[in-house]
C-alpha cells in the first residue's frame, strides 16, 4: 500500500487520499495494492458516515467500497468492513430506529461481503441482528442465510456478566454490590429467535423442515432448557398435537415451578375436567398475582362450567381486586359473572389453595411421574421440616459434586444430587428454595437447598 495514501488517511485528509488513490488506480487498474489503497480510503469515508443521520451516505460508501472487489483472502479488510456494518446496525438499534427497509439494504450488502464463517466477525453479525428479531421481517431470512452450522465453539457457551446493584425502593439508593447476570449462549438465543419467526409466519412446510434439525440440536445441548418448549410449540403449529404434549412434558419437568407451563399443558386437553387439573396446578405455583391473573380468570370461568361455583366466585373476586389495583379495568363479562353468582346466593370459598393442590395431583403425576410432590416430614434425623425460602445466586461447585450459593449474607448448601439432576455447572446462576438445617460436621445451624428450578 502507498505510504502517501496511508499518511493522508491518518492525517484525516480523505479527499486528497482519495484523489491520490484514484490516480494510481486509473494508471494501474489491476494492481492489487492500488485497489487496497482505494478500498481503505472508502472504508474511512464509510466510517465517517456511520451515523443515523447519514445512513444513506453510509450505504453509498459501502457500495463503492464493495465495487473495488479485493481478493477473498484479504481477511483484515473484509473483517473490518463486517465490524463496521455491525457497528452501524448497533447505532440504529441504540437510537431505537426500527427501520426495516434500511436493514433490508444492510442485509443485501452483508451477503456481498467475503467474510469467512465461524469467525468472531461472522458471529458478531448474528449477535447484532438478534436485536431486530421482534420487528425486522427479514430476520428469518438472515438466519437461513447465516446458517446455524456456523457457530464458533464459544457461541455454545453462556457467560456471566456483572451489572450494577439493585435500587432500594425506599431510599432510592443503588446497592454497591454487583449483581451477576447469566447471558444465554448465542447459539441458544439465535435458535429460539428463529423458532419464534417460524411460529409467527405459520408456514407449515418450513416448520416441518426445521423440526428434525431442532430435535438433533436439542439432544446435543440438553442444558438449553427452552428448546423442548419451542419444539413443542412448533409441533402444535404443524398440527402434530399428540406429539406436542410429550415434548412439552420434557420442558415442564425442568420448569415445573412456573405457572404458565401448566397453563400451556392444560390447553392441550379438550376434556374440561382434565384441563382444570392443569390450571389448578399452575395456580398452585408461586407467582406474582399480576402475572397469573389471566390464568386465574380463565380458571374461574372453567370452575363455573364444571359446577364449582363457590371456588369460581372466590377466584373472580380476586381477579377483580388485582385488575382494580393495577387500573386495568374489569369489563362486563367479569362483573356480570360475579353478579350472576351472587344473585344465585353463592358464597365465595374462603381459600382455594387446598382445593387446587388436591385437584392438581393427577396433573403432577402425569407430567412429573415419580418426581411429583410428596409430603416430607424431615430434612434429616435432627431437624423437622421448616418453612422454605426463595434464593438465587451464582453457584460454586466443588470437586465432590455439591455446591454453595451466597445469598443475602447466607451460605446455602446445594446437595450433589440436585447439582447432578439439574445439570448445574460451576458459575451458573441458580434459583430455588432453601430451609434451615443443622450442619453435623460444624455442629451449628446452616442452610440447605431443597429445590432448584433451573
C-alpha positions in Angstrom: 0.0 0.0 0.0 1.1 3.6 -0.7 2.7 5.3 2.3 1.4 8.6 0.8 -2.2 7.4 0.9 -1.8 5.9 4.3 -0.3 9.1 5.8 -3.1 11.2 4.2 -5.7 8.8 5.8 -4.0 9.0 9.2 -4.0 12.8 8.9 -7.7 12.8 8.2 -7.2 14.3 4.7 -9.5 11.8 3.0 -10.4 13.9 -0.1 -6.7 14.2 -1.0 -6.1 10.5 -0.1 -9.0 9.6 -2.5 -7.5 11.8 -5.3 -4.1 10.1 -5.0 -5.6 6.6 -4.7 -7.9 7.2 -7.7 -5.0 8.5 -9.9 -2.9 5.4 -9.0 -5.8 3.1 -9.7 -6.5 4.7 -13.1 -2.9 4.2 -14.0 -2.7 0.6 -12.8 -6.3 -0.8 -12.6 -5.2 -4.4 -12.0 -2.7 -3.6 -9.3 -4.0 -5.2 -6.1 -2.1 -2.6 -3.9 -3.8 0.3 -5.7 -7.1 -1.5 -5.1 -6.2 -1.8 -1.4 -5.4 1.9 -1.1 -8.8 2.8 -2.7 -10.7 0.3 -0.6 -9.3 1.6 2.7 -10.0 5.2 1.8 -13.6 4.3 1.0 -13.7 2.4 4.3 -12.7 5.6 6.1 -15.4 7.5 4.3 -18.0 4.9 5.2 -16.8 5.0 8.8 -17.4 8.8 8.9 -20.9 8.3 7.6 -21.9 5.5 10.1 -24.5 7.6 11.9 -28.3 7.7 12.0 -28.5 11.0 10.1 -26.1 9.9 7.3 -27.1 6.3 6.9 -27.9 6.7 3.2 -24.4 8.1 2.6 -23.0 5.2 4.5 -24.7 2.7 2.2 -23.4 4.6 -0.9 -19.8 4.5 0.5 -20.3 0.8 1.2 -21.4 0.2 -2.4 -18.4 1.9 -3.8 -16.2 0.0 -1.4 -17.6 -3.3 -2.5 -17.1 -2.4 -6.1 -13.3 -2.4 -5.6 -13.6 -6.2 -5.2 -10.5 -7.1 -3.3 -9.3 -10.7 -3.2 -11.2 -13.1 -0.9 -8.1 -13.8 1.2 -7.9 -10.2 2.4 -9.4 -11.1 5.8 -8.2 -7.9 7.6 -10.1 -5.7 5.2 -13.3 -7.8 5.0 -13.4 -8.3 8.8 -13.0 -4.6 9.2 -16.0 -3.9 6.9 -18.0 -6.6 8.7 -17.4 -5.0 12.1 -18.2 -1.6 10.6 -21.6 -2.8 9.4 -22.2 -4.4 12.8 -21.4 -1.1 14.4 -23.8 0.8 12.0 -26.6 -1.7 12.8 -26.0 -1.3 16.5 -26.1 2.5 16.1 -29.5 2.3 14.5 -30.8 -0.1 17.2 -29.5 2.1 20.1 -31.3 5.1 18.6 -34.4 3.0 18.5 -34.7 3.3 14.7 -36.8 0.3 13.7 -36.1 1.0 10.0 -36.9 -2.3 8.3 -36.1 -1.0 4.9 -32.6 0.1 6.0 -31.9 -3.3 7.5 -33.1 -5.0 4.3 -30.5 -2.9 2.4 -27.8 -3.7 5.0 -28.5 -7.4 4.8 -28.1 -7.3 1.0 -24.7 -5.7 1.4 -23.7 -8.2 4.1 -24.4 -11.0 1.7 -21.9 -9.5 -0.7 -19.1 -9.5 1.9 -16.4 -12.1 1.6 -16.3 -12.9 5.3 -15.1 -16.3 6.5 -17.7 -18.3 8.5 -17.1 -19.5 12.1 -15.2 -16.3 12.9 -15.7 -13.5 15.5 -16.9 -11.0 12.9 -19.4 -13.6 11.5 -20.8 -14.3 14.9 -21.0 -10.6 15.7 -23.4 -10.1 12.8 -25.7 -12.7 14.3 -25.4 -11.0 17.7 -26.4 -7.6 16.5 -29.2 -8.8 14.2 -30.7 -10.8 17.1 -31.7 -7.4 18.5 -34.0 -6.8 15.5 -35.9 -10.1 15.9 -39.1 -8.5 17.2 -39.7 -6.1 14.4 -37.5 -6.8 11.3 -39.3 -9.2 9.0 -36.0 -10.0 7.3 -34.6 -11.7 10.4 -35.9 -15.2 9.4 -34.2 -14.9 6.0 -31.0 -13.6 7.7 -30.9 -16.7 9.9 -31.3 -19.0 7.0 -28.5 -17.2 5.1 -26.3 -17.2 8.1 -26.6 -20.9 8.8 -26.8 -22.4 12.3 -24.0 -24.8 11.4 -21.6 -21.8 11.5 -21.4 -21.1 15.3 -18.0 -21.0 16.8 -17.3 -23.2 19.8 -17.6 -20.3 22.2 -21.1 -19.4 20.8 -22.4 -22.5 22.5 -21.3 -21.3 25.9 -23.0 -18.8 28.2 -21.3 -16.1 30.2 -21.7 -14.3 33.5 -21.8 -10.5 33.4 -21.9 -8.3 36.4 -24.4 -5.5 36.4 -24.9 -2.6 38.8 -26.6 -3.3 42.1 -30.4 -3.1 42.6 -32.0 0.2 43.6 -33.6 0.2 47.1 -37.3 1.0 46.7 -37.4 3.0 50.0 -34.2 5.0 49.9 -33.7 5.1 46.1 -30.0 4.3 46.6 -28.3 1.8 44.4 -26.5 -1.1 46.1 -22.8 -1.2 45.7 -22.9 -5.0 45.4 -22.6 -6.1 41.8 -25.4 -8.3 40.6 -24.3 -11.3 38.4 -26.4 -12.0 35.4 -26.3 -15.1 33.2 -26.3 -14.5 29.5 -27.7 -17.2 27.3 -25.3 -18.7 24.7 -25.5 -17.0 21.3 -26.5 -20.4 19.7 -29.4 -20.9 22.1 -30.7 -17.3 21.7 -30.5 -17.5 17.9 -32.3 -20.8 17.5 -35.0 -19.7 19.9 -35.5 -16.5 18.0 -35.7 -18.4 14.7 -38.3 -20.7 16.3 -40.4 -17.7 17.1 -40.1 -16.5 13.5 -41.4 -19.9 12.3 -44.3 -19.6 14.7 -45.2 -16.1 13.6 -45.0 -16.9 9.8 -47.1 -20.1 10.2 -45.7 -21.8 7.1 -46.1 -25.5 8.0 -43.6 -26.6 5.4 -40.9 -24.5 6.9 -41.8 -25.9 10.4 -41.7 -29.5 9.3 -38.3 -29.0 7.6 -36.8 -27.4 10.7 -38.2 -29.9 13.3 -35.7 -32.8 12.7 -32.8 -30.4 12.9 -34.1 -28.9 16.1 -34.6 -32.4 17.7 -31.0 -33.2 16.9 -29.7 -29.9 18.2 -31.8 -30.2 21.4 -30.3 -33.7 22.0 -26.8 -32.3 21.7 -27.5 -29.4 24.0 -29.7 -30.7 26.8 -28.7 -27.7 29.0 -30.6 -25.4 26.6 -33.8 -25.9 28.6 -36.2 -23.8 26.5 -35.6 -25.8 23.2 -38.1 -28.5 24.1 -40.7 -25.7 24.7 -40.1 -24.3 21.2 -40.1 -27.8 19.8 -43.5 -28.4 21.3 -44.9 -25.1 20.1 -43.7 -25.9 16.5 -45.3 -29.4 16.7 -48.6 -27.7 17.7 -48.2 -25.3 14.7 -47.6 -28.3 12.4 -50.8 -29.9 13.6 -49.0 -32.7 15.5 -50.8 -32.1 18.8 -50.3 -35.6 20.3 -46.5 -35.2 20.0 -46.9 -31.6 21.4 -47.9 -32.9 24.8 -45.0 -35.4 25.1 -42.5 -32.7 24.1 -44.0 -30.1 26.5 -43.7 -32.6 29.3 -39.9 -32.7 28.9 -39.8 -28.9 29.3 -42.3 -28.9 32.2 -40.1 -31.2 34.2 -37.4 -28.6 34.2 -39.8 -25.7 34.8 -42.4 -27.3 37.0 -42.5 -24.3 39.3 -43.7 -21.9 36.6 -47.5 -21.3 36.4 -47.5 -20.6 32.7 -46.1 -24.1 31.8 -49.1 -25.8 33.4 -51.4 -23.3 31.6 -49.9 -24.4 28.2 -50.2 -28.1 29.1 -53.8 -27.6 30.2 -54.7 -26.1 26.8 -53.9 -29.4 25.2 -56.9 -31.1 26.7 -60.4 -30.9 25.2 -61.7 -32.5 28.4 -62.6 -29.6 30.7 -62.1 -31.6 33.9 -58.6 -32.6 32.9 -57.8 -29.1 31.8 -58.9 -27.7 35.1 -56.4 -30.0 36.9 -53.6 -28.5 35.0 -54.8 -25.0 35.5 -55.1 -25.7 39.2 -51.5 -26.9 39.3 -50.5 -23.6 37.6 -52.3 -21.6 40.3 -50.6 -23.6 43.0 -47.2 -22.4 41.8 -45.6 -19.3 43.4 -46.0 -16.3 41.1 -47.0 -12.6 41.3 -50.7 -12.2 41.2 -50.4 -9.7 38.3 -48.5 -12.3 36.2 -51.0 -15.2 36.7 -54.2 -13.1 36.6 -55.2 -14.3 33.1 -54.8 -17.9 34.0 -56.8 -17.3 37.2 -59.6 -15.7 35.2 -60.0 -18.5 32.7 -59.8 -21.0 35.5 -62.6 -19.2 37.3 -64.9 -19.5 34.2 -63.9 -23.2 33.9 -64.8 -23.7 37.5 -68.2 -22.2 36.8 -68.8 -24.5 33.9 -67.9 -27.6 36.0 -70.1 -26.6 38.9 -67.5 -25.3 41.4 -69.4 -22.1 41.9 -68.1 -21.1 45.3 -64.5 -21.6 44.2 -65.2 -19.7 41.0 -66.6 -16.7 42.8 -63.6 -16.6 45.0 -61.3 -16.5 42.0 -63.4 -14.0 40.1 -63.4 -11.6 43.1 -59.6 -11.9 43.4 -59.2 -11.2 39.7 -61.3 -8.0 40.1 -59.2 -7.0 43.0 -55.9 -7.3 41.0 -57.4 -5.6 38.0 -58.7 -2.6 40.0 -55.4 -2.3 41.9 -53.5 -2.0 38.6 -56.2 0.1 36.9 -56.6 -2.4 34.1 -60.4 -2.3 34.0 -62.8 -5.1 34.8 -65.1 -5.5 31.9 -68.8 -6.5 31.6 -68.2 -10.2 31.3 -66.2 -10.4 34.5 -68.6 -8.2 36.6 -71.6 -10.0 35.0 -70.3 -13.4 36.1 -69.9 -12.1 39.7 -73.3 -10.6 39.8 -74.9 -13.7 38.4 -73.3 -16.0 41.0 -74.1 -13.5 43.8 -77.8 -13.4 42.8 -77.9 -17.2 43.0 -76.8 -16.9 46.6 -73.4 -18.3 46.1 -70.8 -17.5 48.7 -67.2 -17.4 47.8 -64.9 -20.1 49.3 -62.5 -18.9 52.0 -59.4 -20.2 50.3 -58.8 -22.3 47.2 -55.3 -23.3 48.0 -56.0 -26.8 49.4 -58.7 -27.3 46.8 -56.3 -26.6 43.9 -53.5 -28.7 45.4 -55.8 -31.7 45.7 -57.2 -31.1 42.2 -53.8 -30.9 40.7 -52.4 -34.2 41.9 -53.3 -36.1 38.7 -51.7 -33.4 36.5 -48.5 -33.6 38.6 -48.4 -37.4 38.3 -49.0 -37.3 34.6 -46.1 -34.9 34.0 -43.6 -35.5 36.8 -44.3 -39.2 37.5 -42.2 -40.3 40.4 -40.9 -36.8 40.9 -44.4 -35.5 41.8 -44.6 -33.6 45.0 -44.9 -35.8 48.1 -45.2 -34.8 51.8 -41.9 -34.6 53.5 -41.7 -34.7 57.3 -38.0 -34.4 57.9 -35.0 -32.9 56.2 -32.6 -35.1 58.3 -32.8 -37.0 61.5 -32.4 -34.0 63.7 -34.3 -31.2 62.1 -38.0 -31.2 61.3 -39.2 -29.5 58.1 -39.5 -25.8 58.4 -40.7 -23.0 56.1 -38.7 -22.7 52.9 -37.5 -19.5 51.3 -36.5 -18.4 47.8 -32.9 -17.8 46.8 -31.0 -17.0 43.7 -27.3 -16.6 43.0 -24.1 -17.9 41.4 -23.1 -21.4 42.5 -19.6 -22.7 43.3 -19.5 -26.4 42.6 -16.9 -28.4 44.5 -14.9 -31.4 43.3 -17.2 -33.5 45.4 -20.2 -32.5 43.2 -22.0 -30.4 45.8 -22.2 -26.7 45.7 -22.6 -23.5 47.6 -24.5 -20.3 46.9 -24.0 -17.0 48.6 -27.4 -15.3 49.1 -28.5 -12.4 51.4 -25.5 -13.0 53.7 -26.1 -16.7 53.9 -24.1 -19.6 52.5 -26.6 -22.1 51.1 -25.5 -25.7 50.7 -26.7 -27.4 47.4 -26.6 -31.2 47.6 -24.8 -33.2 44.9 -28.0 -34.9 43.8 -29.6 -31.5 42.9 -26.4 -30.4 41.1 -26.4 -33.6 39.1 -30.1 -33.8 38.4 -30.3 -30.2 37.1 -27.1 -30.5 35.2 -25.7 -27.4 37.0 -22.2 -26.2 36.2 -19.8 -24.2 38.3 -20.6 -20.5 37.9 -24.2 -21.0 36.8 -26.9 -18.7 38.3 -29.3 -21.0 40.1 -32.7 -20.3 41.6 -34.7 -22.4 44.1 -35.8 -22.7 47.7 -33.9 -23.4 50.9 -34.6 -24.4 54.5 -32.7 -24.0 57.8 -30.7 -27.2 58.5 -28.2 -28.5 61.0 -24.6 -29.0 59.9 -23.4 -32.0 61.9 -19.7 -31.6 61.0 -19.6 -28.0 62.1 -22.2 -28.6 64.9 -24.1 -25.4 64.0 -27.2 -24.3 62.1 -26.9 -23.8 58.4 -29.0 -23.5 55.2 -29.7 -26.2 52.6 -31.3 -26.0 49.2 -34.3 -28.4 48.8 -35.4 -27.5 45.3 -33.7 -26.0 42.2 -35.9 -24.5 39.4 -33.2 -24.4 36.7 
